Amino acid sequence: MNKKLTGKVALVTGGSRGIGAAIARSLAEDGADVAISYASSADKAKALVRELQEKGVRAAAFQADQASADEVATLVRKVAEHFGHLDILVNNAGVFITGPVGEVKAEDVARQFAVNVGGVNAAVREAAKLMTAGGRIISIGSMGGTSSPWPGISDYSATKAAVAAYTRGWARDLGPKGITVNVIEPGPIDTDMNRDDERDFVQVLKSGTALGRYGKPEEIGATVAFLASKGASFITGATIAVDGGYNA
């Protein structure tokens, strides 16, 4: 059966686990061939590649340091060379470093911007050279890009706000080529990095959503798959909140 993304090639950065892995699965389920990148989780990346291949699509994993613009650009080129083309770029890789203003080490601030902003910029710049009409660029931002709901996330929020701003500009830049650019801002999502459990912090986050619950990685994956489809061809420059109403 011809699925809606059959024949498309997608790259999901930071795709070996958590939200990234859920995105990779959703794209593969819709028929896309999928490349994932990883920094250090080689075993998880290889296991996911085997799982995706069992869905009947081509899949591959590539190691890259998201903080290195050169490595990220090389990654994008390698994926296009390996699969023959690139149609969908999902900028998912990121780091989350928190602390009160003035207490986060300068090198940690720099790395957070290098990964969350610089790596995304490098990937988009390279992908824009390779994509043709119908291309999709989707970045994973954060509800923190729209608001700062608790102290200590100013640096992180700034990186995600920058990605949202870039998204609007890139949509204008790449619209004439028929390429759409959007950003998804997840709220609290149940992953191994932020488990839905009984911690007080978790309960506060839940109570802040309109739905009173954590989201699932699969819900982010489904949103990405939609934005990658033909059905989303008139959506670009958009910031899409998938946060259970946290920022409502």
N, C-alpha and C positions, 0 to 999 in steps of 0.2 A: 504494500500500500504506500502510495506517495504521500509523505508527510510534509508539513508546511515549510520545513527548513531543509528538505532533501537537496543535496547538491551544494549547500552552503558550507563554508569553513569558518569556524569560530576559534578565537583565542581568548581564554579566560586566565588572566594573571592571578597568581595566588590561588590556584584552583585545586590544590591537593586536599583541602579539608574545609569544614565549616560551610559558610555561605558560598564560597567559590566552588566547592565540590557539588553543592546542590544546583548551582547554575549550570555547571558542566553536564550534570545528569539531565536537567530539563531540556537543554539544547540538543543533547543526543537523542532523547526520547522523541523530539520533533524532527529527527532525521539529519541534524547537522553533524559533520565531522568536527571533532573537537581537539584542540591543543590546550594543554594547561601548562602554566609555569609554576615553579616552586623555588624556594630559597634553600631549604635544608631538609624538607620532609620527602626524601627520595622514595622511601618504601611506600608511603601513603600515595604518592603520585603514581608509582608503578601499579599499585593495586587498583587505583581508580581507572587508570588506562585500560587494564584488563576488563574491568567491569563495563566500561563504555563500549569496548570492542564487542562484548557479548550482546550489546543492544543492536549490533549489526552496522555500526559506523566505524570509520577510521578514527583513531585516537593516538596521541603521542604526548609525551611530557618533556619539558625543556627546563634546565636549571638556569636561573638568572637572578642577579641581585637587583631588586627594584629600585635601590638607591643610586644605581649607576645608569646614567642616561645612555651611555654607550652600549651597555649590556642589554638594556631594554630595546633599543633600536635594533640591535643585532637579533634579539629574540623575535621581533616582529618579522624581520626579513627571513629568518630561518623557517618560521612557520609557513610563510607564503611560498618559500622554495620547496618545503617538504610536501605540502598539499597541492601546490600548483597555483593557489590564489588565496586571498583573505577577504571575507565578506563581513565578518562580525568581530568587533573588538570589545571585550568586556574588561574594563579596568577595575579589578576587584582587590588586588593586593594593597595592603595598607598596614600601618602600625598605629598603636594607640598608647600614647605616653601621657600620663596626667601628673599634675602637681600644681600647687599654688604659684602664682606669678612670682618670678624671681628665684624659685626653688628647683625648677627643672634645669638640669645641666644644659649648657649651651650646645654641647655636641648632640644631646638627645633632641633638642629643638631642631637642630639642623638636619638630623637624620629623618625626623618626622616629616619635615617639609620636602626633603629629597625623595622619600618614598611616596608620600601621599600626593604631592604636587608635581615634583620633578619627573618622577617615573611615569605618571599619567601623561604629562606633557610630551615626554620623549616617545611614548607609545603612539599617541595620536599623530604627532608630526610624521612619524614613519608610516603609519597606517594610511594617512591621507595621500601619500604618494602611490600607494598600491591599490587602494579601493577604487571601484568603479560605481556607477549609478546603482542604487539599491543597497549600498553599504550601510552598516549600522555601527555606531560607536555608543557604548553604554557604560557609564561610570557608576560605581557604587560609592555614594557619598555617605551622609549620616544625618539623622535628625539634628545632630549637633552643628551641622552646617547652616541651619536656619535659626536655631536658638542654642543657648548655653544653659541647660536645665539644672546644672549643679556646678559648684566651684571646682576649679582645677583643670578644666578642659579647654581653656582659652586657645592654646596652641593647636590642639586637635581640631577644634571648631574652625579656627582660621584656615587650616589646610582644606577642610571639606567645603567651606564657603568659597575658597579659591577655585576648587573643582567645579562648583556650581556656576561661578562667574565665567570660567573658561568654557563651560558647556554652552552657555548662551552665545558667546563670541564665536566658538567653533561652528555652531549651527548656522550662523550667518556666513562664515567663511566657506563652509562645505556644502551649503544648500544648493548653490549653482551646479555642483557635481552630482546632485541627487543623493547625497549621503546625509543621514539623519544623526543627530547627536543629542543624547539625553542623559540625565542623571537620576538615579534612584536614591532616595534618602530613607534607609531602614530605621525603624525604631528598635526597641529591645528584641533581640532575636535569640532563640535558644540554640546555642552552639557550645562546643567544648570550651570556648573562651568566656562564655557568659551563660552558665547553666541556669535554667528555670528551676529554682529550688526554694528553700525556705529562708534564705538569708534576708535580713531586713532590707538591704539595698534592693534586692530583687522585688520584694513586695512593694516598695515605694515606686519602682519603675512600672510595675503592673498597674498600680492604682492610678498612675498618671496617664494611662491609655484610656481611650473611650471604650474599648472592648474589654478592659480588665484582664488582659493576658499578654504573654509573650508571643511574638510571631515565630513562625517556623521557617527554617532556611528554604524549604520548598516553595514558600510563598514569595520569596524574593526571586527564586529561580523561575517561577511561572511568569512573574512580571517581566523579567529579562527576555524570556522566550517570546512573550507577546511583542515587546518593543523590537525584537529582531525579525518579526514576521511582516508580511505584506500588509496585514491589517493595521499596522502602526505607521504606514508610510507617510501620513500627514502630521505626525507628532515629531517635533524637533525643537530643540532649545528649551525643553520642559524639565522642571524639577518635580519628580513624582514621589510623593510621600507614601511609604509603605510602613507606617509606624503605628497602626492601630488607633490613630487619632491622637497621638501624643502631642503633636503640635497644632491640634485643631483650635 
